Amino acid sequence: MFDFLTTNPALALLKKDHEAVKELFDKFEKAEGRAAKKKIVQQALTELKVHATIEEEIFYPAVRKPVGNHIMNEADEEHHVAKVLIAELEGMDGREDHYDAKFTVLSENVRHHIKEEENEVFPKAKDATIDFEALSKAMLRRKKTLLADGVPPAAEEAMVAASHGKDDSPAQAAHKAAPRKRKSSAA
């Protein structure tokens, strides 16, 4: 049904990235020990940042019109949410109470995004009059550059940095500010 995911070079490249990050999510779920989890998280964050950049800079602009603004706007917002979580995770050392939970939420959001992208965006994009070979080559060149030179900071990183460490989840903030027990007054 989705043969185009292997025959279309641009879509195949993105699909391969999707599989790589899903594999890292699965490894994280099975990992034991802080060092192992931290290493997997760092690998996943790098993969996600590079992937999001090539989609946002090259793939999304090429397919926006044939796929439609409604679907592509949702994809943009899903990237935004993921990049906020990525920026927060990058500011953590892996020992925080919410580190695993935050990465789990990121993986759940990204899995949802992948499913929508492969089931809605890719099928509509494949029929567009786009030179997918040239698109694939441009994406691959950009990916190699990003892996070699690093990913430029995203706006979400500045937003998280501006919070000066106040980026805790509401549950974590509530935990930190647990109410003190009241002294009972004896009558």
Backbone torsions as a table, in degrees:
resi	resn	phi	psi	omega
1	MET	NA	-40.7	-179.0
2	PHE	-111.1	46.8	178.8
3	ASP	-58.5	-29.0	-178.5
4	PHE	-62.2	-19.4	178.9
5	LEU	-69.8	-17.6	176.9
6	THR	-109.6	-24.1	-177.0
7	THR	-93.0	-24.9	177.8
8	ASN	-88.6	117.2	-172.0
9	PRO	-63.0	-36.9	179.9
10	ALA	-69.1	-45.6	179.9
11	LEU	-67.7	-36.1	178.1
12	ALA	-63.4	-39.3	178.5
13	LEU	-62.6	-46.0	179.5
14	LEU	-66.9	-40.2	178.7
15	LYS	-61.9	-40.6	178.8
16	LYS	-62.6	-41.0	176.0
17	ASP	-62.0	-42.6	179.2
18	HIS	-59.1	-44.9	-179.1
19	GLU	-64.3	-38.8	-179.4
20	ALA	-63.8	-43.7	-178.0
21	VAL	-73.3	-35.5	176.5
22	LYS	-64.0	-35.8	176.5
23	GLU	-63.8	-39.5	177.5
24	LEU	-66.7	-38.0	176.6
25	PHE	-61.5	-43.3	178.9
26	ASP	-63.5	-41.1	178.8
27	LYS	-62.3	-40.3	-179.9
28	PHE	-61.2	-43.0	-179.1
29	GLU	-60.9	-30.6	-177.7
30	LYS	-95.3	-13.4	-174.0
31	ALA	-68.0	146.8	174.8
32	GLU	-123.8	139.0	178.7
33	GLY	96.5	140.8	-176.6
34	ARG	-63.3	-44.0	-177.2
35	ALA	-62.2	-42.9	-179.9
36	ALA	-64.2	-44.1	179.9
37	LYS	-64.9	-43.0	-179.8
38	LYS	-61.0	-41.2	179.4
39	LYS	-64.0	-43.3	179.2
40	ILE	-64.6	-43.2	179.3
41	VAL	-59.8	-46.2	-179.5
42	GLN	-61.0	-41.4	177.7
43	GLN	-63.1	-45.1	-178.7
44	ALA	-64.4	-41.8	-179.9
45	LEU	-63.1	-40.8	177.2
46	THR	-62.5	-48.3	178.8
47	GLU	-56.9	-46.6	-177.1
48	LEU	-65.7	-41.7	-179.6
49	LYS	-65.1	-43.0	179.4
50	VAL	-65.7	-46.3	-178.6
51	HIS	-60.8	-47.3	-179.8
52	ALA	-61.3	-39.0	-179.5
53	THR	-64.9	-45.4	-179.4
54	ILE	-69.5	-31.5	176.1
55	GLU	-68.0	-48.4	-175.5
56	GLU	-69.1	-36.7	-177.8
57	GLU	-83.0	-32.8	-170.4
58	ILE	-121.7	-56.4	-172.6
59	PHE	-69.9	-51.6	-176.6
60	TYR	-59.7	-46.0	177.7
61	PRO	-60.4	-33.7	-178.7
62	ALA	-71.1	-31.6	-174.5
63	VAL	-108.0	-3.2	-175.1
64	ARG	-55.2	-48.9	-176.1
65	LYS	-65.4	-51.7	-179.2
66	PRO	-67.0	-29.3	-178.9
67	VAL	-82.2	-37.8	178.8
68	GLY	110.0	141.3	-177.2
69	ASN	-61.5	-37.9	-176.7
70	HIS	-57.7	-51.5	-178.9
71	ILE	-67.6	-42.0	-176.9
72	MET	-71.0	-33.8	175.9
73	ASN	-64.2	-39.3	177.0
74	GLU	-63.7	-41.9	178.0
75	ALA	-61.6	-40.7	177.5
76	ASP	-59.4	-44.3	-178.7
77	GLU	-68.2	-36.3	176.3
78	GLU	-64.1	-38.0	175.9
79	HIS	-64.0	-42.4	-179.5
80	HIS	-58.9	-48.5	179.9
81	VAL	-60.5	-44.1	179.1
82	ALA	-61.8	-41.0	-178.0
83	LYS	-69.1	-30.5	174.5
84	VAL	-65.2	-47.8	178.8
85	LEU	-62.4	-39.7	178.2
86	ILE	-61.6	-46.7	-180.0
87	ALA	-62.0	-40.1	178.3
88	GLU	-65.3	-43.4	179.0
89	LEU	-63.5	-37.4	179.5
90	GLU	-67.0	-23.0	177.6
91	GLY	-87.7	1.6	-178.6
92	MET	-105.9	157.2	179.2
93	ASP	-101.3	-1.2	176.8
94	GLY	99.4	-8.1	-178.2
95	ARG	-100.2	-6.5	-177.3
96	GLU	-67.2	150.7	179.6
97	ASP	-55.0	-38.6	-173.3
98	HIS	-96.3	6.3	-178.1
99	TYR	-58.5	-54.1	-179.4
100	ASP	-62.8	-42.2	-179.8
101	ALA	-62.8	-42.3	-179.5
102	LYS	-64.2	-41.6	178.6
103	PHE	-68.0	-36.4	177.6
104	THR	-63.3	-42.8	177.7
105	VAL	-63.7	-41.3	176.4
106	LEU	-59.2	-46.9	-178.2
107	SER	-63.6	-39.2	178.2
108	GLU	-64.1	-42.9	178.7
109	ASN	-65.1	-41.8	-179.2
110	VAL	-68.8	-40.4	176.6
111	ARG	-59.2	-41.9	176.9
112	HIS	-62.0	-45.2	-180.0
113	HIS	-61.8	-43.3	179.0
114	ILE	-60.7	-45.7	-179.7
115	LYS	-59.0	-47.1	178.8
116	GLU	-65.3	-41.8	-178.9
117	GLU	-62.7	-46.2	-177.6
118	GLU	-73.3	-27.0	-177.8
119	ASN	-97.7	-18.1	-178.9
120	GLU	-120.0	-50.6	-176.0
121	VAL	-71.9	-53.4	-175.2
122	PHE	-59.8	-45.8	179.4
123	PRO	-60.5	-35.8	178.1
124	LYS	-75.8	-37.0	-178.1
125	ALA	-67.8	-35.4	-173.4
126	LYS	-60.5	-25.9	-178.4
127	ASP	-90.7	-2.4	-178.9
128	ALA	-71.7	152.3	177.4
129	THR	-85.6	76.2	-178.2
130	ILE	-125.7	143.3	174.3
131	ASP	-80.2	89.3	-175.8
132	PHE	-66.6	-25.7	176.4
133	GLU	-66.1	-48.4	178.7
134	ALA	-65.3	-40.1	178.5
135	LEU	-61.0	-44.4	179.0
136	SER	-60.9	-44.0	180.0
137	LYS	-63.9	-41.1	178.7
138	ALA	-64.8	-41.3	179.4
139	MET	-64.9	-42.6	-179.3
140	LEU	-65.9	-41.2	177.4
141	ARG	-60.7	-46.1	-178.6
142	ARG	-64.7	-40.2	179.8
143	LYS	-61.3	-44.8	179.3
144	LYS	-61.7	-41.1	178.6
145	THR	-63.8	-45.4	-179.6
146	LEU	-63.2	-40.3	179.3
147	LEU	-67.3	-33.7	-179.3
148	ALA	-80.0	-41.4	-172.2
149	ASP	-104.1	-13.2	-176.3
150	GLY	96.1	162.9	-178.9
151	VAL	-93.9	130.2	178.1
152	PRO	-59.1	148.9	180.0
153	PRO	-59.0	140.8	176.8
154	ALA	-93.6	158.2	178.3
155	ALA	-57.2	-32.8	-179.7
156	GLU	-63.4	-31.5	178.0
157	GLU	-64.9	-42.5	178.8
158	ALA	-66.2	-38.2	179.3
159	MET	-62.6	-46.4	179.9
160	VAL	-66.7	-41.7	179.7
161	ALA	-62.4	-36.1	-179.2
162	ALA	-66.8	-18.7	179.5
163	SER	-77.6	-7.2	176.8
164	HIS	50.3	48.6	176.3
165	GLY	81.2	5.9	179.1
166	LYS	-96.3	29.1	-176.7
167	ASP	-93.0	18.4	179.4
168	ASP	-63.0	151.8	174.2
169	SER	-68.5	158.0	178.3
170	PRO	-56.4	-38.5	179.9
171	ALA	-64.6	-41.6	179.9
172	GLN	-68.3	-41.1	178.9
173	ALA	-63.5	-39.9	178.6
174	ALA	-65.0	-37.7	179.2
175	HIS	-63.0	-41.0	-179.4
176	LYS	-67.8	-32.8	-176.3
177	ALA	-105.7	38.5	179.8
178	ALA	-59.2	136.4	-177.7
179	PRO	-64.8	145.1	177.4
180	ARG	-77.6	149.9	177.9
181	LYS	-68.4	138.9	178.3
182	ARG	-83.5	141.3	176.2
183	LYS	-75.4	132.6	178.8
184	SER	-80.6	139.4	-179.6
185	SER	-94.8	123.9	179.9
186	ALA	-87.1	128.8	-177.1
187	ALA	-94.5	NA	NA
